[in-house]
Amino acid sequence: MTSDELDSQEREVLKTIQDKNVDFLRLQFTDILGTVKNVSIPAEQAEKAFTEGIYFDGSSIEGFVRIQESDMRLVPDPDSFAILPWDKTENGKSARLLCDVYETNTGQPFDGDPRTVLKSVLEEAHDMGYTVNAGPEPEFFVFQTDEEGNATTKTHDSGGYFDLGPKDLDYDLRREIIGYLSKMGFEVESSHHEVAEGQHEIAFKYADGIQTADNIATFRAVVRATAAMNDLHATFMPKPIAGVNGSGMHMHLSLFENGENAFYDANDEFNLSETAKHFTAGILAHAPALTAVCNPTVNSYKRLVPGYEAPVYIAWSDVNRSALIRKPATRSPESSRIEVRSPDPSSNPYLALAALIKAGLDGIERELECPAPVRENIYEFDEQKRDEYGIETLPANLGAAVDALEDDPVIKDALGSHVAEKFIEAKREEFKEYSAEVTAWEHDRYLGKF
């Protein structure tokens, strides 16, 4: 591509770079595990980034390629351009562009790029006549740092759910985070202190699948950067403290068809269409395999235990939060949706959304029957009653979840063969290392006893 072939969005980005005195660009992408990677270039290289791409060594990225096929190319998405409001010097400002990864030898999108994986599933939805809307609710903890700047697990406040100051000392921190997010184009809908001390939630408006995944990746970076500037540490680790609630990332999903919400039916008891019920049934059917993608760390399963509001049971409900999927109350047809409550914020947002959407689409394609909602508190059920209702449980640990993923061709197809293979390989190794580790709990429990 030459400079004469730049489209209007790319030209607008170049103009903004000049007008806003941007002197540095961060080209960002994610690896298979969801870690944001970054290549920095001077702003005068922006046109080259659009016309030629920026080359990098893919063999150095987790789960990408072998050293003999390492040359890869970043292609910036002009829609993702945003100035980083906290990152500026006397000479200018920094901005970021999210990128798609391309193979240099074929010129095609790299099938190991999580953003490409999600785009592929969204294309399937488009071929079925649907567009996807998704809205996340990411939670996180804020901890103090020690004298050397290392993270501790000492919370910065003693607040609880919806508390106001003085207990909620992080109110100003959330306000600062929201200010940065707003300058980067986010529409934040709410923020509040969560149940545990030091735990918070900031919810932003739903968007299409790609923008939502991009927003989650950006959100995590903004939260961590803002905390660090205040000598604090923010973490999206699902369960950093034993005995209190963990951090989830509930995902609200809906499909639109011909501009109308395909999940809404005014004549249904729950205002859910058959399409919505098939979609829900698909997620329930693939829930064990989805757990490996949406809860991808050994720590994730310390959150997925009864008693801490995290879902453990494969069911849906319109009135309680003990089920895997909830139908939130809505005021308008446009907002009719389902809420999947199992994902946590350690997940790769691109892969998690791809897997969830693919599972739902499979339910639609196969016209899976949605079970009746469970309106009682499932946490209070004994095993016999769960058996009567036909309620299964999510995998108890990462190893069991990866086994379920390996046995589920639909979710593996959502990830693509490259990502599925590398993801399963990495997670099996992680669980193996964890299983062989001797913990402080074991020392406390057994060292003096035996």
Number of C-alpha atoms within 10 A of each C-alpha: 10 10 13 8 11 14 11 10 13 21 17 13 19 18 12 15 23 13 9 12 14 21 20 23 25 22 24 20 24 24 19 24 22 18 15 16 13 16 14 13 15 12 21 15 14 23 17 14 18 23 17 15 22 21 18 15 15 21 16 12 16 16 21 22 19 13 11 8 14 18 17 23 25 24 23 24 15 20 12 17 22 20 24 19 16 13 12 15 9 5 9 12 20 23 21 21 22 26 23 21 28 23 19 17 10 8 11 11 19 21 19 23 24 28 27 22 23 25 15 17 24 22 13 17 18 14 10 13 12 21 22 19 20 23 24 26 24 23 26 28 26 26 22 22 20 13 8 6 12 11 18 13 15 14 19 20 21 16 23 18 14 12 16 14 12 11 16 23 17 23 19 11 16 20 12 16 19 23 14 20 21 13 13 20 13 16 14 15 11 12 18 20 27 23 20 20 23 25 28 26 20 21 18 22 16 23 16 16 24 20 16 21 25 17 24 21 22 18 21 19 13 21 24 18 18 19 21 16 10 11 16 23 24 23 22 22 21 28 22 19 17 9 12 14 23 30 30 29 26 23 22 22 28 26 26 17 14 9 10 13 22 22 25 24 17 10 9 10 8 16 18 20 19 19 22 27 21 24 32 30 27 26 28 25 19 24 28 24 27 30 29 29 32 24 26 26 22 18 18 29 21 19 29 27 18 15 15 15 18 23 26 24 24 21 28 27 22 16 16 17 22 27 28 24 28 24 22 18 14 11 8 8 16 15 17 25 26 25 23 23 22 26 32 33 27 25 26 26 30 27 27 28 28 27 29 28 28 27 26 26 26 21 25 21 14 12 16 20 15 20 15 10 17 18 14 14 13 21 18 12 12 9 11 9 12 16 11 8 15 11 17 16 14 22 22 16 20 25 21 18 24 25 16 20 23 16 13 15 13 16 25 22 16 24 29 18 13 18 24 21 14 18 22 19 13 16 21 17 13 16 18 13 10 14 11 8 10 9 10 10 9 10 11 10 11 10 10 7 7 5
